[in-house]
Amino acid sequence: MRKHYDFSKMKARRNPYARRLKQQITIRIGTNAIGYFKEMSEETGIPYQNLINSYLSDCADKHRKLVAKWE
């Protein structure tokens, strides 16, 4: 293997499988929730939609259930 590679002439290429990994949907989310993730986005530099996706994916992976009490 070479000690140095020249990547300056390489052309960028999109991941051909990325479209299959995510599905575009329409969802209504409260302004307080969106505001929370947008603030986190500014702090971390990560787009807020990616943060929401990461949070929901974590909940799905850990099979978290919502506990809601109506008063």
PQR file of N, CA, C, O and H, with PARSE charges and radii, in Angstrom:
ATOM      1  N   MET A   1       0.833  -1.183   0.000 -0.4000 1.5000
ATOM      2  CA  MET A   1       0.000   0.000   0.000 -0.0000 2.0000
ATOM      3  C   MET A   1       0.875   1.242   0.000  0.5500 1.7000
ATOM      4  O   MET A   1       1.972   1.258   0.559 -0.5500 1.4000
ATOM      5  N   ARG A   2       0.364   2.270  -0.636 -0.4000 1.5000
ATOM      6  CA  ARG A   2       1.079   3.541  -0.658 -0.0000 2.0000
ATOM      7  C   ARG A   2       0.963   4.240   0.692  0.5500 1.7000
ATOM      8  O   ARG A   2       0.011   4.031   1.444 -0.5500 1.4000
ATOM      9  H   ARG A   2      -0.527   2.257  -1.090  0.4000 1.0000
ATOM     10  N   LYS A   3       1.953   5.069   0.975 -0.4000 1.5000
ATOM     11  CA  LYS A   3       1.893   5.866   2.201 -0.0000 2.0000
ATOM     12  C   LYS A   3       1.027   7.101   2.006  0.5500 1.7000
ATOM     13  O   LYS A   3       0.513   7.659   2.975 -0.5500 1.4000
ATOM     14  H   LYS A   3       2.727   5.238   0.364  0.4000 1.0000
ATOM     15  N   HIS A   4       0.859   7.536   0.745 -0.4000 1.5000
ATOM     16  CA  HIS A   4       0.090   8.744   0.475 -0.0000 2.0000
ATOM     17  C   HIS A   4      -0.775   8.517  -0.765  0.5500 1.7000
ATOM     18  O   HIS A   4      -0.307   8.006  -1.783 -0.5500 1.4000
ATOM     19  H   HIS A   4       1.276   7.082  -0.043  0.4000 1.0000
ATOM     20  N   TYR A   5      -2.021   8.899  -0.657 -0.4000 1.5000
ATOM     21  CA  TYR A   5      -2.942   8.807  -1.789 -0.0000 2.0000
ATOM     22  C   TYR A   5      -3.432  10.203  -2.144  0.5500 1.7000
ATOM     23  O   TYR A   5      -3.634  11.034  -1.259 -0.5500 1.4000
ATOM     24  H   TYR A   5      -2.401   9.314   0.169  0.4000 1.0000
ATOM     25  N   ASP A   6      -3.627  10.468  -3.439 -0.4000 1.5000
ATOM     26  CA  ASP A   6      -4.115  11.766  -3.894 -0.0000 2.0000
ATOM     27  C   ASP A   6      -5.604  11.643  -4.216  0.5500 1.7000
ATOM     28  O   ASP A   6      -5.982  11.074  -5.239 -0.5500 1.4000
ATOM     29  H   ASP A   6      -3.463   9.793  -4.158  0.4000 1.0000
ATOM     30  N   PHE A   7      -6.451  12.190  -3.320 -0.4000 1.5000
ATOM     31  CA  PHE A   7      -7.894  12.129  -3.502 -0.0000 2.0000
ATOM     32  C   PHE A   7      -8.447  13.388  -4.155  0.5500 1.7000
ATOM     33  O   PHE A   7      -9.659  13.488  -4.349 -0.5500 1.4000
ATOM     34  H   PHE A   7      -6.144  12.652  -2.489  0.4000 1.0000
ATOM     35  N   SER A   8      -7.603  14.343  -4.496 -0.4000 1.5000
ATOM     36  CA  SER A   8      -8.072  15.616  -5.045 -0.0000 2.0000
ATOM     37  C   SER A   8      -8.739  15.458  -6.407  0.5500 1.7000
ATOM     38  O   SER A   8      -9.578  16.285  -6.765 -0.5500 1.4000
ATOM     39  H   SER A   8      -6.618  14.261  -4.338  0.4000 1.0000
ATOM     40  N   LYS A   9      -8.403  14.444  -7.169 -0.4000 1.5000
ATOM     41  CA  LYS A   9      -8.987  14.250  -8.498 -0.0000 2.0000
ATOM     42  C   LYS A   9     -10.172  13.284  -8.481  0.5500 1.7000
ATOM     43  O   LYS A   9     -10.769  13.004  -9.520 -0.5500 1.4000
ATOM     44  H   LYS A   9      -7.721  13.773  -6.879  0.4000 1.0000
ATOM     45  N   MET A  10     -10.502  12.784  -7.307 -0.4000 1.5000
ATOM     46  CA  MET A  10     -11.607  11.850  -7.190 -0.0000 2.0000
ATOM     47  C   MET A  10     -12.942  12.572  -7.277  0.5500 1.7000
ATOM     48  O   MET A  10     -13.087  13.670  -6.740 -0.5500 1.4000
ATOM     49  H   MET A  10     -10.017  13.011  -6.463  0.4000 1.0000
ATOM     50  N   LYS A  11     -13.906  11.978  -7.938 -0.4000 1.5000
ATOM     51  CA  LYS A  11     -15.235  12.570  -8.049 -0.0000 2.0000
ATOM     52  C   LYS A  11     -16.119  12.038  -6.922  0.5500 1.7000
ATOM     53  O   LYS A  11     -16.101  10.848  -6.604 -0.5500 1.4000
ATOM     54  H   LYS A  11     -13.788  11.086  -8.375  0.4000 1.0000
ATOM     55  N   ALA A  12     -16.901  12.955  -6.320 -0.4000 1.5000
ATOM     56  CA  ALA A  12     -17.825  12.560  -5.264 -0.0000 2.0000
ATOM     57  C   ALA A  12     -18.970  11.767  -5.874  0.5500 1.7000
ATOM     58  O   ALA A  12     -19.386  12.015  -7.006 -0.5500 1.4000
ATOM     59  H   ALA A  12     -16.916  13.921  -6.578  0.4000 1.0000
ATOM     60  N   ARG A  13     -19.463  10.820  -5.112 -0.4000 1.5000
ATOM     61  CA  ARG A  13     -20.551   9.972  -5.586 -0.0000 2.0000
ATOM     62  C   ARG A  13     -21.543   9.734  -4.457  0.5500 1.7000
ATOM     63  O   ARG A  13     -21.147   9.413  -3.337 -0.5500 1.4000
ATOM     64  H   ARG A  13     -19.125  10.618  -4.193  0.4000 1.0000
ATOM     65  N   ARG A  14     -22.805   9.887  -4.743 -0.4000 1.5000
ATOM     66  CA  ARG A  14     -23.839   9.635  -3.738 -0.0000 2.0000
ATOM     67  C   ARG A  14     -23.964   8.137  -3.483  0.5500 1.7000
ATOM     68  O   ARG A  14     -23.694   7.308  -4.352 -0.5500 1.4000
ATOM     69  H   ARG A  14     -23.127  10.148  -5.653  0.4000 1.0000
ATOM     70  N   ASN A  15     -24.377   7.826  -2.272 -0.4000 1.5000
ATOM     71  CA  ASN A  15     -24.620   6.440  -1.915 -0.0000 2.0000
ATOM     72  C   ASN A  15     -25.853   5.950  -2.676  0.5500 1.7000
ATOM     73  O   ASN A  15     -26.936   6.503  -2.485 -0.5500 1.4000
ATOM     74  H   ASN A  15     -24.596   8.499  -1.566  0.4000 1.0000
ATOM     75  N   PRO A  16     -25.727   4.939  -3.528 -0.5600 1.5000
ATOM     76  CA  PRO A  16     -26.871   4.481  -4.323  0.2800 2.0000
ATOM     77  C   PRO A  16     -27.952   3.798  -3.485  0.5500 1.7000
ATOM     78  O   PRO A  16     -29.077   3.626  -3.954 -0.5500 1.4000
ATOM     79  N   TYR A  17     -27.630   3.412  -2.265 -0.4000 1.5000
ATOM     80  CA  TYR A  17     -28.586   2.708  -1.413 -0.0000 2.0000
ATOM     81  C   TYR A  17     -29.264   3.630  -0.399  0.5500 1.7000
ATOM     82  O   TYR A  17     -30.179   3.195   0.299 -0.5500 1.4000
ATOM     83  H   TYR A  17     -26.716   3.552  -1.883  0.4000 1.0000
ATOM     84  N   ALA A  18     -28.842   4.882  -0.301 -0.4000 1.5000
ATOM     85  CA  ALA A  18     -29.363   5.800   0.706 -0.0000 2.0000
ATOM     86  C   ALA A  18     -30.869   6.000   0.571  0.5500 1.7000
ATOM     87  O   ALA A  18     -31.565   6.069   1.584 -0.5500 1.4000
ATOM     88  H   ALA A  18     -28.098   5.236  -0.868  0.4000 1.0000
ATOM     89  N   ARG A  19     -31.382   6.095  -0.633 -0.4000 1.5000
ATOM     90  CA  ARG A  19     -32.814   6.326  -0.845 -0.0000 2.0000
ATOM     91  C   ARG A  19     -33.638   5.171  -0.288  0.5500 1.7000
ATOM     92  O   ARG A  19     -34.761   5.377   0.173 -0.5500 1.4000
ATOM     93  H   ARG A  19     -30.816   6.039  -1.455  0.4000 1.0000
ATOM     94  N   ARG A  20     -33.099   3.979  -0.327 -0.4000 1.5000
ATOM     95  CA  ARG A  20     -33.823   2.805   0.158 -0.0000 2.0000
ATOM     96  C   ARG A  20     -33.825   2.719   1.680  0.5500 1.7000
ATOM     97  O   ARG A  20     -34.658   2.018   2.255 -0.5500 1.4000
ATOM     98  H   ARG A  20     -32.187   3.813  -0.702  0.4000 1.0000
ATOM     99  N   LEU A  21     -32.905   3.420   2.341 -0.4000 1.5000
ATOM    100  CA  LEU A  21     -32.779   3.326   3.789 -0.0000 2.0000
ATOM    101  C   LEU A  21     -33.770   4.209   4.532  0.5500 1.7000
ATOM    102  O   LEU A  21     -34.073   3.943   5.695 -0.5500 1.4000
ATOM    103  H   LEU A  21     -32.229   3.989   1.874  0.4000 1.0000
ATOM    104  N   LYS A  22     -34.279   5.245   3.893 -0.4000 1.5000
ATOM    105  CA  LYS A  22     -35.200   6.172   4.539 -0.0000 2.0000
ATOM    106  C   LYS A  22     -36.438   6.347   3.677  0.5500 1.7000
ATOM    107  O   LYS A  22     -36.394   6.214   2.454 -0.5500 1.4000
ATOM    108  H   LYS A  22     -34.033   5.461   2.948  0.4000 1.0000
ATOM    109  N   GLN A  23     -37.559   6.652   4.356 -0.4000 1.5000
ATOM    110  CA  GLN A  23     -38.817   6.871   3.657 -0.0000 2.0000
ATOM    111  C   GLN A  23     -39.324   8.260   4.015  0.5500 1.7000
ATOM    112  O   GLN A  23     -39.386   8.623   5.190 -0.5500 1.4000
ATOM    113  H   GLN A  23     -37.595   6.760   5.350  0.4000 1.0000
ATOM    114  N   GLN A  24     -39.680   9.019   3.019 -0.4000 1.5000
ATOM    115  CA  GLN A  24     -40.207  10.352   3.239 -0.0000 2.0000
ATOM    116  C   GLN A  24     -41.676  10.259   3.627  0.5500 1.7000
ATOM    117  O   GLN A  24     -42.463   9.580   2.968 -0.5500 1.4000
ATOM    118  H   GLN A  24     -39.630   8.725   2.065  0.4000 1.0000
ATOM    119  N   ILE A  25     -42.042  10.964   4.729 -0.4000 1.5000
ATOM    120  CA  ILE A  25     -43.425  10.978   5.191 -0.0000 2.0000
ATOM    121  C   ILE A  25     -43.820  12.408   5.565  0.5500 1.7000
ATOM    122  O   ILE A  25     -42.975  13.301   5.641 -0.5500 1.4000
ATOM    123  H   ILE A  25     -41.402  11.516   5.264  0.4000 1.0000
ATOM    124  N   THR A  26     -45.099  12.604   5.792 -0.4000 1.5000
ATOM    125  CA  THR A  26     -45.599  13.874   6.319 -0.0000 2.0000
ATOM    126  C   THR A  26     -46.125  13.593   7.712  0.5500 1.7000
ATOM    127  O   THR A  26     -46.903  12.658   7.906 -0.5500 1.4000
ATOM    128  H   THR A  26     -45.785  11.879   5.730  0.4000 1.0000
ATOM    129  N   ILE A  27     -45.710  14.392   8.684 -0.4000 1.5000
ATOM    130  CA  ILE A  27     -46.116  14.176  10.067 -0.0000 2.0000
ATOM    131  C   ILE A  27     -46.294  15.524  10.747  0.5500 1.7000
ATOM    132  O   ILE A  27     -45.539  16.460  10.485 -0.5500 1.4000
ATOM    133  H   ILE A  27     -45.079  15.151   8.526  0.4000 1.0000
ATOM    134  N   ARG A  28     -47.275  15.622  11.605 -0.4000 1.5000
ATOM    135  CA  ARG A  28     -47.502  16.855  12.363 -0.0000 2.0000
ATOM    136  C   ARG A  28     -46.810  16.713  13.711  0.5500 1.7000
ATOM    137  O   ARG A  28     -47.099  15.789  14.471 -0.5500 1.4000
ATOM    138  H   ARG A  28     -47.889  14.862  11.818  0.4000 1.0000
ATOM    139  N   ILE A  29     -45.900  17.630  14.002 -0.4000 1.5000
ATOM    140  CA  ILE A  29     -45.152  17.628  15.257 -0.0000 2.0000
ATOM    141  C   ILE A  29     -45.341  18.988  15.902  0.5500 1.7000
ATOM    142  O   ILE A  29     -45.303  20.016  15.226 -0.5500 1.4000
ATOM    143  H   ILE A  29     -45.666  18.381  13.384  0.4000 1.0000
ATOM    144  N   GLY A  30     -45.545  18.990  17.211 -0.4000 1.5000
ATOM    145  CA  GLY A  30     -45.761  20.235  17.945 -0.0000 2.0000
ATOM    146  C   GLY A  30     -44.587  21.196  17.823  0.5500 1.7000
ATOM    147  O   GLY A  30     -43.436  20.783  17.688 -0.5500 1.4000
ATOM    148  H   GLY A  30     -45.576  18.154  17.760  0.4000 1.0000
ATOM    149  N   THR A  31     -44.902  22.482  17.874 -0.4000 1.5000
ATOM    150  CA  THR A  31     -43.860  23.514  17.732 -0.0000 2.0000
ATOM    151  C   THR A  31     -42.840  23.445  18.859  0.5500 1.7000
ATOM    152  O   THR A  31     -41.667  23.761  18.655 -0.5500 1.4000
ATOM    153  H   THR A  31     -45.837  22.818  17.984  0.4000 1.0000
ATOM    154  N   ASN A  32     -43.282  23.029  20.061 -0.4000 1.5000
ATOM    155  CA  ASN A  32     -42.332  22.916  21.169 -0.0000 2.0000
ATOM    156  C   ASN A  32     -41.311  21.806  20.914  0.5500 1.7000
ATOM    157  O   ASN A  32     -40.134  21.962  21.236 -0.5500 1.4000
ATOM    158  H   ASN A  32     -44.235  22.773  20.227  0.4000 1.0000
ATOM    159  N   ALA A  33     -41.758  20.683  20.334 -0.4000 1.5000
ATOM    160  CA  ALA A  33     -40.855  19.579  20.024 -0.0000 2.0000
ATOM    161  C   ALA A  33     -39.877  19.976  18.911  0.5500 1.7000
ATOM    162  O   ALA A  33     -38.680  19.698  18.995 -0.5500 1.4000
ATOM    163  H   ALA A  33     -42.714  20.556  20.072  0.4000 1.0000
ATOM    164  N   ILE A  34     -40.402  20.627  17.874 -0.4000 1.5000
ATOM    165  CA  ILE A  34     -39.536  21.082  16.776 -0.0000 2.0000
ATOM    166  C   ILE A  34     -38.522  22.094  17.305  0.5500 1.7000
ATOM    167  O   ILE A  34     -37.342  22.039  16.958 -0.5500 1.4000
ATOM    168  H   ILE A  34     -41.373  20.853  17.806  0.4000 1.0000
ATOM    169  N   GLY A  35     -38.988  23.019  18.147 -0.4000 1.5000
ATOM    170  CA  GLY A  35     -38.086  24.014  18.731 -0.0000 2.0000
ATOM    171  C   GLY A  35     -36.972  23.374  19.532  0.5500 1.7000
ATOM    172  O   GLY A  35     -35.822  23.808  19.467 -0.5500 1.4000
ATOM    173  H   GLY A  35     -39.946  23.064  18.429  0.4000 1.0000
ATOM    174  N   TYR A  36     -37.312  22.337  20.291 -0.4000 1.5000
ATOM    175  CA  TYR A  36     -36.312  21.627  21.088 -0.0000 2.0000
ATOM    176  C   TYR A  36     -35.225  21.022  20.195  0.5500 1.7000
ATOM    177  O   TYR A  36     -34.034  21.179  20.464 -0.5500 1.4000
ATOM    178  H   TYR A  36     -38.246  21.984  20.344  0.4000 1.0000
ATOM    179  N   PHE A  37     -35.638  20.340  19.148 -0.4000 1.5000
ATOM    180  CA  PHE A  37     -34.664  19.701  18.259 -0.0000 2.0000
ATOM    181  C   PHE A  37     -33.882  20.733  17.441  0.5500 1.7000
ATOM    182  O   PHE A  37     -32.714  20.507  17.125 -0.5500 1.4000
ATOM    183  H   PHE A  37     -36.605  20.212  18.929  0.4000 1.0000
ATOM    184  N   LYS A  38     -34.506  21.853  17.095 -0.4000 1.5000
ATOM    185  CA  LYS A  38     -33.778  22.897  16.371 -0.0000 2.0000
ATOM    186  C   LYS A  38     -32.709  23.537  17.262  0.5500 1.7000
ATOM    187  O   LYS A  38     -31.623  23.869  16.786 -0.5500 1.4000
ATOM    188  H   LYS A  38     -35.455  22.036  17.352  0.4000 1.0000
ATOM    189  N   GLU A  39     -33.013  23.710  18.553 -0.4000 1.5000
ATOM    190  CA  GLU A  39     -32.004  24.226  19.493 -0.0000 2.0000
ATOM    191  C   GLU A  39     -30.844  23.243  19.612  0.5500 1.7000
ATOM    192  O   GLU A  39     -29.679  23.639  19.584 -0.5500 1.4000
ATOM    193  H   GLU A  39     -33.895  23.440  18.940  0.4000 1.0000
ATOM    194  N   MET A  40     -31.171  21.959  19.744 -0.4000 1.5000
ATOM    195  CA  MET A  40     -30.116  20.941  19.809 -0.0000 2.0000
ATOM    196  C   MET A  40     -29.294  20.946  18.533  0.5500 1.7000
ATOM    197  O   MET A  40     -28.083  20.729  18.567 -0.5500 1.4000
ATOM    198  H   MET A  40     -32.118  21.638  19.766  0.4000 1.0000
ATOM    199  N   SER A  41     -29.953  21.193  17.406 -0.4000 1.5000
ATOM    200  CA  SER A  41     -29.281  21.238  16.119 -0.0000 2.0000
ATOM    201  C   SER A  41     -28.238  22.352  16.081  0.5500 1.7000
ATOM    202  O   SER A  41     -27.124  22.163  15.592 -0.5500 1.4000
ATOM    203  H   SER A  41     -30.937  21.369  17.378  0.4000 1.0000
ATOM    204  N   GLU A  42     -28.617  23.510  16.603 -0.4000 1.5000
ATOM    205  CA  GLU A  42     -27.683  24.637  16.619 -0.0000 2.0000
ATOM    206  C   GLU A  42     -26.494  24.358  17.530  0.5500 1.7000
ATOM    207  O   GLU A  42     -25.368  24.747  17.221 -0.5500 1.4000
ATOM    208  H   GLU A  42     -29.522  23.664  17.000  0.4000 1.0000
ATOM    209  N   GLU A  43     -26.741  23.682  18.654 -0.4000 1.5000
ATOM    210  CA  GLU A  43     -25.676  23.360  19.601 -0.0000 2.0000
ATOM    211  C   GLU A  43     -24.707  22.323  19.043  0.5500 1.7000
ATOM    212  O   GLU A  43     -23.495  22.428  19.230 -0.5500 1.4000
ATOM    213  H   GLU A  43     -27.656  23.366  18.904  0.4000 1.0000
ATOM    214  N   THR A  44     -25.255  21.319  18.354 -0.4000 1.5000
ATOM    215  CA  THR A  44     -24.429  20.200  17.902 -0.0000 2.0000
ATOM    216  C   THR A  44     -23.929  20.334  16.471  0.5500 1.7000
ATOM    217  O   THR A  44     -22.921  19.731  16.102 -0.5500 1.4000
ATOM    218  H   THR A  44     -26.240  21.234  18.202  0.4000 1.0000
ATOM    219  N   GLY A  45     -24.638  21.131  15.659 -0.4000 1.5000
ATOM    220  CA  GLY A  45     -24.269  21.232  14.248 -0.0000 2.0000
ATOM    221  C   GLY A  45     -24.834  20.101  13.411  0.5500 1.7000
ATOM    222  O   GLY A  45     -24.481  19.951  12.242 -0.5500 1.4000
ATOM    223  H   GLY A  45     -25.457  21.621  15.958  0.4000 1.0000
ATOM    224  N   ILE A  46     -25.714  19.302  14.008 -0.4000 1.5000
ATOM    225  CA  ILE A  46     -26.355  18.189  13.299 -0.0000 2.0000
ATOM    226  C   ILE A  46     -27.742  18.657  12.867  0.5500 1.7000
ATOM    227  O   ILE A  46     -28.456  19.240  13.683 -0.5500 1.4000
ATOM    228  H   ILE A  46     -26.002  19.424  14.958  0.4000 1.0000
ATOM    229  N   PRO A  47     -28.153  18.429  11.626 -0.5600 1.5000
ATOM    230  CA  PRO A  47     -29.491  18.850  11.187  0.2800 2.0000
ATOM    231  C   PRO A  47     -30.582  18.279  12.093  0.5500 1.7000
ATOM    232  O   PRO A  47     -30.505  17.129  12.525 -0.5500 1.4000
ATOM    233  N   TYR A  48     -31.606  19.106  12.377 -0.4000 1.5000
ATOM    234  CA  TYR A  48     -32.632  18.694  13.334 -0.0000 2.0000
ATOM    235  C   TYR A  48     -33.399  17.461  12.883  0.5500 1.7000
ATOM    236  O   TYR A  48     -33.843  16.676  13.720 -0.5500 1.4000
ATOM    237  H   TYR A  48     -31.668  20.040  12.026  0.4000 1.0000
ATOM    238  N   GLN A  49     -33.562  17.276  11.581 -0.4000 1.5000
ATOM    239  CA  GLN A  49     -34.264  16.081  11.106 -0.0000 2.0000
ATOM    240  C   GLN A  49     -33.454  14.820  11.404  0.5500 1.7000
ATOM    241  O   GLN A  49     -34.022  13.772  11.709 -0.5500 1.4000
ATOM    242  H   GLN A  49     -33.201  17.914  10.901  0.4000 1.0000
ATOM    243  N   ASN A  50     -32.141  14.923  11.315 -0.4000 1.5000
ATOM    244  CA  ASN A  50     -31.284  13.782  11.664 -0.0000 2.0000
ATOM    245  C   ASN A  50     -31.377  13.476  13.158  0.5500 1.7000
ATOM    246  O   ASN A  50     -31.371  12.312  13.557 -0.5500 1.4000
ATOM    247  H   ASN A  50     -31.680  15.774  11.067  0.4000 1.0000
ATOM    248  N   LEU A  51     -31.464  14.526  13.988 -0.4000 1.5000
ATOM    249  CA  LEU A  51     -31.601  14.314  15.431 -0.0000 2.0000
ATOM    250  C   LEU A  51     -32.916  13.617  15.757  0.5500 1.7000
ATOM    251  O   LEU A  51     -32.944  12.692  16.568 -0.5500 1.4000
ATOM    252  H   LEU A  51     -31.469  15.472  13.664  0.4000 1.0000
ATOM    253  N   ILE A  52     -34.003  14.055  15.130 -0.4000 1.5000
ATOM    254  CA  ILE A  52     -35.304  13.432  15.359 -0.0000 2.0000
ATOM    255  C   ILE A  52     -35.257  11.970  14.912  0.5500 1.7000
ATOM    256  O   ILE A  52     -35.750  11.088  15.615 -0.5500 1.4000
ATOM    257  H   ILE A  52     -33.980  14.807  14.471  0.4000 1.0000
ATOM    258  N   ASN A  53     -34.672  11.718  13.758 -0.4000 1.5000
ATOM    259  CA  ASN A  53     -34.552  10.351  13.248 -0.0000 2.0000
ATOM    260  C   ASN A  53     -33.728   9.488  14.201  0.5500 1.7000
ATOM    261  O   ASN A  53     -34.091   8.342  14.467 -0.5500 1.4000
ATOM    262  H   ASN A  53     -34.271  12.435  13.187  0.4000 1.0000
ATOM    263  N   SER A  54     -32.629  10.023  14.714 -0.4000 1.5000
ATOM    264  CA  SER A  54     -31.782   9.268  15.647 -0.0000 2.0000
ATOM    265  C   SER A  54     -32.544   8.929  16.920  0.5500 1.7000
ATOM    266  O   SER A  54     -32.443   7.814  17.431 -0.5500 1.4000
ATOM    267  H   SER A  54     -32.333  10.954  14.498  0.4000 1.0000
ATOM    268  N   TYR A  55     -33.309   9.897  17.432 -0.4000 1.5000
ATOM    269  CA  TYR A  55     -34.077   9.669  18.655 -0.0000 2.0000
ATOM    270  C   TYR A  55     -35.147   8.605  18.433  0.5500 1.7000
ATOM    271  O   TYR A  55     -35.289   7.692  19.246 -0.5500 1.4000
ATOM    272  H   TYR A  55     -33.391  10.802  17.017  0.4000 1.0000
ATOM    273  N   LEU A  56     -35.894   8.714  17.350 -0.4000 1.5000
ATOM    274  CA  LEU A  56     -36.939   7.733  17.070 -0.0000 2.0000
ATOM    275  C   LEU A  56     -36.350   6.349  16.801  0.5500 1.7000
ATOM    276  O   LEU A  56     -36.923   5.341  17.214 -0.5500 1.4000
ATOM    277  H   LEU A  56     -35.779   9.456  16.690  0.4000 1.0000
ATOM    278  N   SER A  57     -35.220   6.296  16.118 -0.4000 1.5000
ATOM    279  CA  SER A  57     -34.561   5.014  15.857 -0.0000 2.0000
ATOM    280  C   SER A  57     -34.111   4.358  17.158  0.5500 1.7000
ATOM    281  O   SER A  57     -34.233   3.144  17.324 -0.5500 1.4000
ATOM    282  H   SER A  57     -34.754   7.115  15.783  0.4000 1.0000
ATOM    283  N   ASP A  58     -33.590   5.169  18.081 -0.4000 1.5000
ATOM    284  CA  ASP A  58     -33.160   4.660  19.381 -0.0000 2.0000
ATOM    285  C   ASP A  58     -34.355   4.087  20.144  0.5500 1.7000
ATOM    286  O   ASP A  58     -34.260   3.017  20.745 -0.5500 1.4000
ATOM    287  H   ASP A  58     -33.491   6.155  17.946  0.4000 1.0000
ATOM    288  N   CYS A  59     -35.478   4.805  20.117 -0.4000 1.5000
ATOM    289  CA  CYS A  59     -36.693   4.307  20.778 -0.0000 2.0000
ATOM    290  C   CYS A  59     -37.144   2.987  20.160  0.5500 1.7000
ATOM    291  O   CYS A  59     -37.516   2.062  20.882 -0.5500 1.4000
ATOM    292  H   CYS A  59     -35.555   5.675  19.629  0.4000 1.0000
ATOM    293  N   ALA A  60     -37.115   2.892  18.848 -0.4000 1.5000
ATOM    294  CA  ALA A  60     -37.542   1.666  18.158 -0.0000 2.0000
ATOM    295  C   ALA A  60     -36.591   0.509  18.457  0.5500 1.7000
ATOM    296  O   ALA A  60     -37.035  -0.614  18.696 -0.5500 1.4000
ATOM    297  H   ALA A  60     -36.813   3.643  18.261  0.4000 1.0000
ATOM    298  N   ASP A  61     -35.285   0.780  18.445 -0.4000 1.5000
ATOM    299  CA  ASP A  61     -34.295  -0.274  18.712 -0.0000 2.0000
ATOM    300  C   ASP A  61     -34.434  -0.840  20.117  0.5500 1.7000
ATOM    301  O   ASP A  61     -34.238  -2.036  20.332 -0.5500 1.4000
ATOM    302  H   ASP A  61     -34.925   1.693  18.251  0.4000 1.0000
ATOM    303  N   LYS A  62     -34.776   0.028  21.085 -0.4000 1.5000
ATOM    304  CA  LYS A  62     -34.879  -0.400  22.487 -0.0000 2.0000
ATOM    305  C   LYS A  62     -36.315  -0.763  22.877  0.5500 1.7000
ATOM    306  O   LYS A  62     -36.595  -1.040  24.043 -0.5500 1.4000
ATOM    307  H   LYS A  62     -34.936   1.000  20.910  0.4000 1.0000
ATOM    308  N   HIS A  63     -37.215  -0.759  21.901 -0.4000 1.5000
ATOM    309  CA  HIS A  63     -38.628  -1.127  22.123 -0.0000 2.0000
ATOM    310  C   HIS A  63     -39.246  -0.328  23.270  0.5500 1.7000
ATOM    311  O   HIS A  63     -39.947  -0.883  24.116 -0.5500 1.4000
ATOM    312  H   HIS A  63     -36.988  -0.534  20.954  0.4000 1.0000
ATOM    313  N   ARG A  64     -38.982   0.962  23.291 -0.4000 1.5000
ATOM    314  CA  ARG A  64     -39.548   1.813  24.339 -0.0000 2.0000
ATOM    315  C   ARG A  64     -41.033   2.013  24.095  0.5500 1.7000
ATOM    316  O   ARG A  64     -41.478   2.173  22.958 -0.5500 1.4000
ATOM    317  H   ARG A  64     -38.412   1.413  22.604  0.4000 1.0000
ATOM    318  N   LYS A  65     -41.781   2.000  25.169 -0.4000 1.5000
ATOM    319  CA  LYS A  65     -43.226   2.217  25.110 -0.0000 2.0000
ATOM    320  C   LYS A  65     -43.546   3.564  25.745  0.5500 1.7000
ATOM    321  O   LYS A  65     -42.926   3.953  26.735 -0.5500 1.4000
ATOM    322  H   LYS A  65     -41.419   1.869  26.092  0.4000 1.0000
ATOM    323  N   LEU A  66     -44.504   4.264  25.182 -0.4000 1.5000
ATOM    324  CA  LEU A  66     -44.946   5.552  25.717 -0.0000 2.0000
ATOM    325  C   LEU A  66     -45.884   5.300  26.881  0.5500 1.7000
ATOM    326  O   LEU A  66     -46.841   4.536  26.758 -0.5500 1.4000
ATOM    327  H   LEU A  66     -45.008   3.947  24.378  0.4000 1.0000
ATOM    328  N   VAL A  67     -45.614   5.940  28.012 -0.4000 1.5000
ATOM    329  CA  VAL A  67     -46.494   5.873  29.168 -0.0000 2.0000
ATOM    330  C   VAL A  67     -47.165   7.224  29.297  0.5500 1.7000
ATOM    331  O   VAL A  67     -46.512   8.220  29.610 -0.5500 1.4000
ATOM    332  H   VAL A  67     -44.836   6.561  28.112  0.4000 1.0000
ATOM    333  N   ALA A  68     -48.473   7.264  29.055 -0.4000 1.5000
ATOM    334  CA  ALA A  68     -49.197   8.531  29.099 -0.0000 2.0000
ATOM    335  C   ALA A  68     -50.324   8.429  30.118  0.5500 1.7000
ATOM    336  O   ALA A  68     -51.068   7.449  30.149 -0.5500 1.4000
ATOM    337  H   ALA A  68     -49.003   6.455  28.800  0.4000 1.0000
ATOM    338  N   LYS A  69     -50.436   9.464  30.951 -0.4000 1.5000
ATOM    339  CA  LYS A  69     -51.521   9.527  31.918 -0.0000 2.0000
ATOM    340  C   LYS A  69     -52.353  10.748  31.595  0.5500 1.7000
ATOM    341  O   LYS A  69     -51.842  11.867  31.562 -0.5500 1.4000
ATOM    342  H   LYS A  69     -49.832  10.260  30.926  0.4000 1.0000
ATOM    343  N   TRP A  70     -53.635  10.535  31.359 -0.4000 1.5000
ATOM    344  CA  TRP A  70     -54.538  11.633  31.057 -0.0000 2.0000
ATOM    345  C   TRP A  70     -55.218  12.079  32.343  0.5500 1.7000
ATOM    346  O   TRP A  70     -55.806  11.268  33.058 -0.5500 1.4000
ATOM    347  H   TRP A  70     -54.050   9.626  31.386  0.4000 1.0000
ATOM    348  N   GLU A  71     -55.134  13.349  32.628 -0.4000 1.5000
ATOM    349  CA  GLU A  71     -55.735  13.884  33.848 -0.0000 2.0000
ATOM    350  C   GLU A  71     -56.885  14.787  33.540  0.5500 1.7000
ATOM    351  O   GLU A  71     -57.509  15.326  34.454 -0.5500 1.4000
ATOM    352  H   GLU A  71     -54.656  14.008  32.047  0.4000 1.0000
TER
END
